[in-house]
Amino acid sequence: MAPEIDPHDLTPRQIDLINEGRKLEGVHLTLLGYFGGPELQGACIGRMQLDEEGQLPASNYDSPEARLKDLVLAQLLRGALRQSIPIVLGGIFDDIFALRTIEAAGGDPQAYITSAGARVVDILPPAYRRYYTAGFMQRFAVVAAEVASDFELGWEDPRTFAHELAAYCFAKKGVRNADTEYGANLGAVNLDRLVVGLLEETTVLEDAYQPAPEGRQPEEPAWFVPYDPASRVNPYLYPEGMPSTEQVDLLEHQLTHEIPEKHPGPARQKALAEGTLVDISPYASARYFLCPVAVEHTVVAALGLEGLPAESEWEDLLLHPAWHGAAEHPTWKSFDYVASGFEDEHLYVALVAGTDEMDSPVLTIQYIGEITEEFTEGP
C-alpha cells in the first residue's frame, strides 16, 4: 500500500509535479478517479449527478480532507504522466539505436532487451521478446508519439493493442520517476489506478503479461490492427489500408457531434411558462440530479406520458438512462439515448447540459427524432 500523502505538507518537488500535470490538458482528473470540486464546473452532464446512494460524487468523500487528498493524488498522477513523455520517447529511440547496432553486428538482441541498459523495450510483455526488433520499435515509437499527443489533445480509448502498451509504459515510467525524483509516494497501487483510468478495460493488457505456457511460444498479437475498423491509424503501422474516407467521416461525426441546448439562458423560463418544457426537477432531485431538470413537451407527448399522475413515476423512464449516461461520460455536454414509454413507444432523445438566466447549471431532455425502424433492446 502506498504511503499517505499529506496535502497540507507537500514538498516543493511535489508541487512542481502537480504544476507539470496542469500542462497535460487532455487528461481530465475524472479519469484518475477524482469527481469533486472545480474540475467539474461548467456545462457538463455529470456536474450535478447523484451517485447510487443518492449523493453527489464529491460527497462520496468522508470529509473535505479526504476529498483534498484524492484531488492531490489525481494531480500527482497527472503530473507523473506528463513527466513520463520525454522519458519514454527518448528511451524508445535509445532502444532503436542499440537494437539496430546489435542487429547489424550479428549480435543477440535478447541479451540487450533483458539487460540493465534497455530503456523501454524491457518493460514490454516478456512472452513476445523475440518480436522486439529495431523495426518493431520504430513502429512502436510512432504509436507512443500518438499516445503522447492524445494525452495533450484529449485522451480517449486506445486504438490498438500497441496503443494500450504505450499508455502502460508512460504510466509505469511516470510513476517510477515521480517516486524517485519527486518523492510522490505513488507506488504500485496508484500505478494500477493510473492504468485503469487510461485504459478502463485492462483484460487484454493483463493477459499479455501472463507467462507463456512452458515449452510453447505464444502467437504474435495483432499489435497495430485497430480495435475498431473505422479508427484512424498511421499507415506506417497498418499498411493494409484504412476504411474509406466516407466511413471515417461518418464515424467522426457520430463521435464528436454535440447537441446544443435548445432553450439557453432566459429562454428556459419562457419555455417553462409556455409549456414547451416540463419541469421534472422535484423528482429528479430526489433520485438522480441536484440541478434543475426539464424535458421537452414533445418528448412527453411522443412517449405517451402526457397527463400521467406524479405517483406513476414516469420520469424514471427518462431519467434512469440519462443518469447512467452522465455516470459513464461525466464531462460530456450532451448524451443521446433511446427513451421508452409504457406502451412500447421509443424515441431518440438527448440529455443536454446548459445554464439558466443566472448562469447556473441545468439539464434538459430534448427531442431528437422518431425511431422509424423496429426497435429491439439488447443484442
C-alpha positions in Angstrom: 0.0 0.0 0.0 1.3 3.4 -1.0 2.2 5.8 1.9 -0.3 8.5 2.7 0.2 11.9 1.1 -0.4 14.9 3.3 -1.9 17.6 1.1 -1.1 20.3 3.6 2.6 19.4 3.7 3.6 18.9 0.1 7.3 19.3 -0.7 8.4 21.8 -3.3 9.1 18.9 -5.7 5.6 17.5 -5.3 4.2 20.9 -6.0 6.4 21.1 -9.1 4.9 17.8 -10.2 1.4 19.0 -9.7 2.1 22.1 -11.8 3.6 19.9 -14.5 0.3 17.9 -14.6 -1.7 21.1 -15.3 0.0 21.3 -18.7 -1.5 18.0 -19.7 -4.9 19.4 -20.7 -6.2 16.3 -22.5 -6.2 14.1 -19.3 -9.1 15.0 -17.1 -8.9 14.4 -13.4 -12.1 12.3 -13.6 -10.0 9.7 -15.5 -7.9 9.4 -12.4 -10.8 8.9 -10.0 -11.4 12.4 -8.8 -15.1 13.6 -9.0 -15.4 16.7 -6.9 -14.5 20.4 -7.0 -14.0 23.0 -9.7 -12.8 20.4 -12.3 -16.5 19.6 -12.9 -17.7 23.1 -13.2 -19.3 24.3 -16.4 -21.8 22.8 -18.8 -21.3 19.0 -18.4 -24.0 16.4 -17.9 -22.2 14.9 -14.8 -21.8 18.2 -13.0 -24.7 17.7 -10.5 -25.2 14.0 -10.8 -26.2 11.8 -7.8 -24.4 8.5 -7.1 -26.1 5.2 -6.4 -26.7 6.2 -2.8 -28.3 9.5 -3.8 -25.3 11.6 -3.1 -23.2 13.9 -5.2 -19.9 12.2 -6.4 -17.9 14.7 -4.3 -19.8 13.7 -1.2 -18.5 10.2 -1.5 -15.6 11.5 0.4 -16.0 11.2 4.2 -14.7 14.7 4.7 -13.3 17.8 2.9 -9.9 16.5 4.0 -10.5 13.2 2.2 -11.6 15.0 -0.9 -8.5 17.1 -0.9 -6.3 14.1 -0.6 -7.9 12.5 -3.6 -7.5 15.7 -5.6 -3.8 15.9 -4.8 -3.3 12.2 -5.6 -5.0 12.7 -9.0 -2.9 15.8 -9.7 0.3 13.9 -8.8 -0.7 11.1 -11.2 -1.3 13.5 -14.0 2.0 15.2 -13.3 3.7 11.8 -13.4 2.1 11.1 -16.7 3.3 14.4 -18.1 6.8 13.9 -17.0 6.9 10.4 -18.5 6.5 11.6 -22.0 10.2 12.6 -22.7 11.4 9.7 -20.7 9.5 7.1 -22.7 10.0 8.7 -26.1 13.7 9.3 -25.6 14.1 5.7 -24.2 12.5 4.2 -27.3 14.9 5.9 -29.6 17.8 4.8 -27.5 16.5 1.2 -27.8 16.1 1.5 -31.5 19.7 2.7 -31.9 21.0 -0.1 -29.6 19.0 -2.8 -31.4 19.9 -1.6 -34.8 23.6 -1.6 -33.9 23.4 -5.1 -32.4 21.4 -6.5 -35.4 23.9 -5.0 -37.9 26.8 -6.7 -36.0 25.0 -10.0 -35.8 24.7 -9.9 -32.0 22.0 -11.1 -29.7 19.1 -8.6 -29.3 17.7 -10.6 -26.5 20.7 -10.0 -24.3 20.2 -6.3 -24.7 16.4 -6.5 -24.1 17.0 -8.2 -20.7 20.0 -6.0 -19.7 20.1 -3.0 -17.4 20.9 -0.8 -20.5 17.4 -1.3 -22.0 15.2 1.7 -21.6 11.7 0.9 -22.6 11.7 -2.4 -24.5 12.4 -4.3 -21.3 9.0 -3.4 -19.9 7.1 -4.7 -22.9 5.5 -8.2 -22.3 8.3 -10.7 -21.9 6.4 -13.5 -23.7 6.9 -11.7 -27.0 10.5 -10.6 -26.7 11.5 -12.4 -29.9 9.5 -9.9 -31.9 11.2 -6.8 -30.4 13.5 -5.8 -33.3 14.7 -2.3 -34.2 12.0 -2.3 -36.9 9.3 -3.1 -34.4 10.5 -0.4 -32.0 10.4 2.1 -34.8 6.7 1.4 -35.3 6.2 1.5 -31.5 7.8 4.9 -31.5 5.1 6.2 -33.8 2.4 4.7 -31.5 4.0 6.3 -28.4 4.1 9.7 -30.1 0.4 9.4 -31.0 -0.5 8.4 -27.4 1.6 11.3 -26.0 -0.3 13.7 -28.4 -3.6 12.3 -27.3 -2.7 13.0 -23.7 -2.4 16.6 -24.7 -5.3 17.0 -27.1 -7.9 14.7 -25.5 -7.4 11.1 -24.3 -9.9 8.5 -25.3 -9.7 4.7 -25.6 -6.5 3.2 -27.1 -6.9 2.4 -30.8 -4.8 -0.7 -30.9 -3.0 -3.2 -28.6 0.2 -1.2 -29.2 -1.5 2.0 -28.0 -2.5 0.2 -24.8 1.1 -0.9 -24.3 2.4 2.6 -24.9 -0.1 4.0 -22.4 1.1 1.4 -19.8 4.7 2.3 -20.5 4.0 6.0 -19.9 2.2 5.2 -16.7 4.8 2.8 -15.3 7.8 5.1 -16.2 5.9 8.1 -14.9 5.1 6.6 -11.5 8.6 5.3 -11.1 10.1 8.7 -12.0 7.6 10.6 -9.7 8.5 8.4 -6.8 12.3 8.5 -7.2 12.7 12.1 -8.4 9.8 13.9 -6.8 9.1 11.9 -3.7 5.5 11.4 -4.8 5.0 8.2 -2.9 2.6 6.8 -5.5 3.7 3.2 -5.7 2.2 0.1 -7.3 -1.3 0.8 -6.0 -1.5 4.2 -7.7 0.2 2.8 -10.9 -2.9 0.5 -11.1 -5.2 3.5 -10.6 -3.5 5.4 -13.4 -3.5 2.4 -15.8 -7.2 1.7 -15.1 -8.0 5.3 -15.6 -6.3 5.4 -19.0 -7.5 2.0 -20.3 -10.7 1.4 -18.3 -10.7 -2.2 -19.5 -7.3 -3.9 -18.8 -8.0 -7.5 -19.6 -6.1 -7.6 -22.9 -3.1 -5.9 -21.2 -3.1 -8.3 -18.2 -3.3 -11.3 -20.5 -0.3 -10.1 -22.5 1.8 -10.1 -19.3 0.9 -13.6 -18.4 3.9 -16.0 -18.6 3.9 -18.1 -21.8 3.0 -21.8 -21.3 6.0 -23.9 -20.7 7.6 -25.1 -23.9 5.2 -23.1 -26.1 5.7 -19.8 -27.9 2.6 -17.6 -27.9 1.4 -16.3 -31.3 2.3 -12.7 -32.2 -0.5 -10.3 -31.2 -2.2 -8.0 -33.7 0.0 -5.1 -32.4 -1.1 -2.4 -34.8 -4.5 -3.5 -36.1 -7.3 -1.1 -34.9 -9.8 -2.5 -32.5 -12.5 -0.5 -34.4 -12.1 -0.9 -38.2 -13.1 2.7 -38.7 -10.4 4.1 -36.4 -7.6 6.3 -37.8 -4.2 4.6 -37.6 -1.0 5.8 -39.2 -0.4 3.9 -42.5 3.1 3.1 -41.3 1.5 1.0 -38.6 -1.3 -0.5 -40.6 -0.2 -0.8 -44.2 -3.2 -3.0 -45.1 -5.1 0.3 -45.5 -7.8 2.1 -43.6 -11.6 2.4 -44.3 -12.9 4.7 -46.9 -13.0 8.5 -46.2 -16.8 8.4 -46.1 -16.8 5.7 -43.4 -14.3 7.6 -41.3 -16.0 11.0 -41.7 -19.3 9.4 -40.6 -17.7 7.9 -37.6 -16.1 11.2 -36.6 -19.4 13.0 -36.9 -21.0 10.5 -34.6 -18.2 10.7 -32.0 -17.8 14.5 -32.0 -21.4 15.7 -32.5 -22.7 17.6 -29.6 -26.3 18.5 -29.3 -26.8 22.2 -28.3 -29.2 23.4 -25.7 -32.5 24.5 -27.4 -33.6 26.9 -24.6 -30.5 28.5 -23.2 -30.4 31.2 -20.5 -33.5 33.4 -20.2 -35.3 31.3 -22.9 -35.6 28.5 -20.5 -38.0 30.3 -18.2 -40.1 31.4 -21.1 -40.3 27.8 -22.4 -41.3 26.5 -19.0 -44.0 29.2 -18.7 -45.4 28.3 -22.2 -45.3 24.6 -21.6 -42.7 23.9 -24.2 -40.6 22.5 -21.4 -41.9 20.4 -18.5 -40.1 20.8 -15.2 -39.3 17.4 -13.5 -36.8 18.9 -11.1 -38.6 17.7 -7.9 -38.5 14.1 -8.9 -35.0 14.4 -10.5 -33.5 16.0 -7.3 -34.9 13.2 -5.2 -33.4 10.4 -7.2 -30.9 11.5 -9.9 -29.7 15.1 -10.3 -29.4 18.1 -8.0 -29.6 20.8 -10.7 -32.9 21.7 -12.4 -34.1 19.2 -15.0 -36.7 19.8 -17.7 -38.0 17.7 -20.5 -39.4 18.9 -23.8 -43.1 18.5 -24.0 -42.6 17.0 -27.5 -40.8 14.1 -25.8 -43.5 13.6 -23.2 -46.3 13.6 -25.8 -44.4 11.2 -28.2 -43.9 8.7 -25.5 -47.5 8.8 -24.3 -46.6 10.1 -20.9 -48.7 13.3 -21.0 -51.3 13.7 -18.2 -49.9 10.8 -16.1 -50.1 11.4 -12.3 -46.9 12.0 -10.4 -47.1 8.7 -8.5 -46.8 6.8 -11.8 -43.1 7.8 -11.7 -43.0 8.1 -15.5 -39.9 10.3 -15.0 -37.9 7.2 -14.4 -38.2 6.2 -18.0 -36.4 9.3 -19.0 -34.1 9.9 -16.1 -32.7 6.4 -15.4 -30.8 6.0 -18.8 -29.8 9.7 -18.6 -28.3 9.1 -15.2 -26.3 6.2 -16.4 -25.1 8.2 -19.4 -23.9 11.0 -17.1 -22.1 8.5 -15.0 -20.3 7.0 -17.9 -19.4 10.3 -19.6 -19.5 12.9 -16.8 -17.7 15.6 -18.7 -19.7 15.4 -21.9 -22.1 18.3 -22.8 -24.7 16.0 -24.2 -25.6 12.3 -24.2 -28.2 10.9 -26.7 -30.1 7.7 -26.0 -33.3 5.9 -26.7 -36.2 6.6 -24.3 -39.2 4.3 -23.8 -42.8 4.8 -23.0 -45.2 2.5 -21.1 -46.8 1.2 -24.3 -43.5 0.2 -26.1 -43.1 3.7 -27.7 -39.4 4.5 -28.4 -37.8 7.9 -29.2 -34.4 9.3 -29.7 -33.7 11.9 -27.1 -30.6 13.7 -25.6 -29.6 14.8 -22.1 -28.1 18.3 -22.7 -26.2 20.4 -20.2 -26.6 24.1 -20.1 -27.1 27.2 -18.0 -30.1 29.3 -17.0 -30.5 33.1 -16.8 -28.4 33.1 -13.6 -25.6 31.1 -15.3 -26.5 28.1 -13.0 -26.2 24.5 -14.3 -29.4 23.0 -15.8 -30.2 19.8 -17.7 -32.7 19.3 -20.5 -34.0 16.1 -22.1 -34.5 17.1 -25.7 -36.3 15.6 -28.6 -34.1 14.3 -31.4 -36.3 12.2 -33.6 -38.6 9.2 -34.0 -37.4 5.7 -34.4 -38.6 4.7 -37.8 -37.3 1.1 -37.8 -38.5 -1.6 -35.4 -36.6 -1.2 -32.1 -35.3 -4.2 -30.1 -33.5 -3.9 -26.8 -30.3 -5.9 -26.1 -28.1 -7.8 -28.6 
